[in-house]
């Protein structure tokens, strides 16, 4: 079996984690060819790509793969016409679920997980932010297409001023200054507004859980990892790329929830698998596409209620526990399952 690895970069040496995919493919009785859209010859139905041989990536010409792991950034992936034609010939593992607001609207409309969704509103005018501030007192202002916790603004309404926190920087703004800040950001990209959900440790640090789900070799959803992400002091963003830290799930739950640790762990597992199945069901219904992997970020308030912060379809590898190989194994086995199913 030939598995294709489609990426926006031309050079395989610049694609992180690629060697793991090549190695696991061989262990699973398959071969892997790396290529970018420009390396596809649809006329002759061949790939002018690279295969790992003799300890290095060598140029090679192969037939079209039996299945394609589309790992490149959708934004950076050029020659989209080629990719579109390729999708009609070969099954792809990964499909976009849309941005934060698209996912929110889809789940909200379905209703199954409506009670776990934080009220979210696409900002069309500056006054939308102040309406939410009047209603909730504390809000989160963040880009609809944001990632890694960047450009998130926390705003709290005081008596005559507004406390604004960006990363660990906090300062007081007048209404006019806040209007200017919001207006400037809105000119750069689309933003949404949400009420602030307090998800903090006993010591007052913001935290959330990343629930990383994947499809396995039988096409079933499994939990790859669940781990807490704890914000640095004075930050409301619990993202590791933003200075946050993590630890094992069991130790965190035991410290924060004591005797309830096991119950909460099962709650997180069930929630992650349930949301993954539901989103795939909606994706199939709307686009006829299966999903393969999700990163579900949830907070937990003082009443131990789960709140969905955001859901990503390209979650990357967990940052600890040496789980990179587990992620790759699931991906390769699922790719084989797709090819065989076809």
Buried (B, 14 or more C-beta within 10 A) or exposed (E): BBBBBBBBBBEBEEBEEBBBBBBBBEEBEBBBBBBBBEBBEEEEEBBBBBBBEEEEBEEBEBEBBBBBBBBBEBEEBEBEEBBEEBBEEBBBBBBBBBBBBEBBBBBEEBEEBEEBBBEBBBBEEBEBBBEBBEEBEBBBBBBBBBBEBEBBBBBBBEEEBBBBBBBBEBEEBEEEBBBEBBEEBBEEEBBBBBBBBEBBBEEEBBBBBBBBBBBBBEBEBBBBBBBBBBBBEEBBBBBBEBBBBBEEBEEBBBBBBEEEBEEBBEBBBEBBBBBBBBBBEBBEEEEEBBBBBBBBBBBBEEEEEBBBBBBBBBBBBBBEEEBBBBBBBBBBBBBBBBBEEE
